[in-house]
Amino acid sequence: MKSEQNEVYDQIGESDAKDNIKSGRKFERHKHGTLFVVTIAYFLDCMLITVVVPILPHFLTQLQQEHEINTSEHWIQGPNVTEEENLQYLGIGYILCTKPLTQLFVNLFAGPLTRRIGYSIPMLAGFIITLISIMMFAVSRSFWMLFTARSIQGVGSAFTVASGMGMLAKAYNDDDHERGRAMGLALAGVSFGLMAGPVFGGFLYNYGGIYAPFGILAGITVIAIVIEIILLRPKIEEQQSKSGSLREVICDPQVIITALGIAISNFGMATTEPTIPLFIQQKWGVSPTLQGLVFLPSSLASAFCSTYFEPVLEKMGRWLAAMIGLLIIAVCVLVIPLMPNYTTLLGPVFVLGWGVAMAQTALFPTVSQIVDARHENAYGVAFAIADSAVCLAFTVGPSMSEALVKVIGLDKTLMVTAGLCVGFMPFLLFLRTIKPKITVDEGSKKATDEEKY
């Protein structure tokens, strides 16, 4: 009788083991599928950011010419033509900056939403909103349609970024090393998107018109939506934990320090992007093509560092890696104006991209560690705050740098940027140790134990 029972128990044990293996394999596929979907989402978002850069000047000029032809009888001639041309140049800046500004505000809603319904539905919503933005870009025939399309992209980006990093943090929460590597790969998607966008957009627009680049991007987005539906099966996930509200997370000093570190590291890039092309044009008279390629080494360095160097950053300590990254940024922005020619300029630009990637690849996993320690299931909220810091840097950085260059010159403007990076470095020491939150029950228990002794 006992032997028969043992055989039954052995069979049950074997079936349980098989079920565990199957569920383990399924979880592994889920993790890799999550990483793939998030990386594609970030790649598409950043590619859409830069794909319009070579398109907008020519396209806006074309729209203006069509407008003048269609309204020639009603248009006021004379000085107003020059004013309109100036507005077109300003229009490019408005179109480019509306995306991070919109994303900055929508993040305040997108992050808390992930606590209520999970991450998969907001990610799907982000894809769909991005698709709407792409289609609107393709059919835009006025400045305001382009402006609206860019704003809609900011809404989609807020959902994809907040939910994307949250999905990775939750999928890889059993191994901090593996999670850091996954986030590094996702950030590499950002770098590749920023790098490929201008080349992709300029080439296809030149040979296929406005529909070619946005049509292909729309097709890729549809494929990404289908892949997410098949692999991740989006559904509403009820969050059991009541901790991790926006107010609670945003009042965490270590979250604030991490977000500011991310903002300042991006601020270094945000201040150089609008000023360096103008600087090299005035100093060396380089062509628009070379102006567009000046930041290609930066994107290559960022992609390489994010993909392969995360384990090294983890071993040295992420807080220390972020400090070194800020120091590299400070040195590079000081050296850039001293370069004698275009070729030598590419060296510090390459290292600048490495420094930015080093700081970001170290600080984004730190956000996950803080959430694990003190804010259960609040990954979306925390990463929405971190992404808002990035948006703030790219909203304030370009406009502030251009204003400062006119007043104090490029050299002193970059000195201000370097001083900001170096001045913030000591604050990263507060990220050396991430302590868990002590609850009321734990505190009373600790006090009782102390009274016993």
Number of C-alpha atoms within 10 A of each C-alpha: 6 7 8 9 10 11 12 12 12 12 12 12 12 12 12 12 12 12 12 12 12 12 12 12 12 11 13 14 14 15 20 16 18 23 23 19 22 29 24 19 28 25 24 25 27 21 24 26 20 20 25 25 18 21 20 19 14 13 19 20 14 13 16 18 12 13 14 16 11 11 11 11 9 8 13 11 11 8 8 11 13 11 10 12 14 11 13 19 14 11 19 18 13 15 19 21 21 20 26 27 19 21 27 24 16 19 27 17 16 26 29 22 19 29 26 15 15 23 29 24 22 26 28 24 17 28 25 17 21 29 23 17 24 26 17 19 23 19 14 18 17 13 18 12 14 23 21 18 25 27 22 22 29 30 25 28 33 30 30 29 28 32 31 29 31 27 24 24 29 18 20 22 15 10 10 16 15 15 21 26 21 28 27 29 24 27 26 27 26 24 26 20 27 26 25 18 23 21 17 18 24 20 15 18 21 14 10 11 16 20 16 18 25 25 15 13 22 20 13 15 21 15 12 21 20 14 15 21 15 11 16 17 12 16 14 13 14 11 15 10 12 12 15 21 18 19 10 13 22 17 11 14 12 20 22 18 18 27 26 21 28 26 23 26 31 26 28 28 24 23 23 25 17 15 17 19 19 14 16 19 14 10 11 11 13 15 11 12 9 15 18 14 15 21 22 20 20 25 25 18 23 28 27 18 24 31 21 14 17 26 18 13 21 19 11 10 14 26 25 20 24 27 25 18 26 31 23 24 31 24 20 22 25 19 16 20 16 11 13 11 12 16 9 12 18 19 16 21 26 20 21 32 29 25 32 29 31 29 29 29 32 30 25 25 26 21 22 27 19 25 24 19 13 20 23 17 24 30 32 32 31 31 27 33 26 27 26 27 23 24 26 20 23 24 21 16 24 21 15 13 24 17 13 16 15 10 11 10 13 19 15 14 24 26 16 18 24 22 15 17 24 18 12 17 18 10 15 20 13 13 20 11 10 15 11 13 12 12 10 9 9 11 11 12 12 12 11 11 10 9 8 6 5
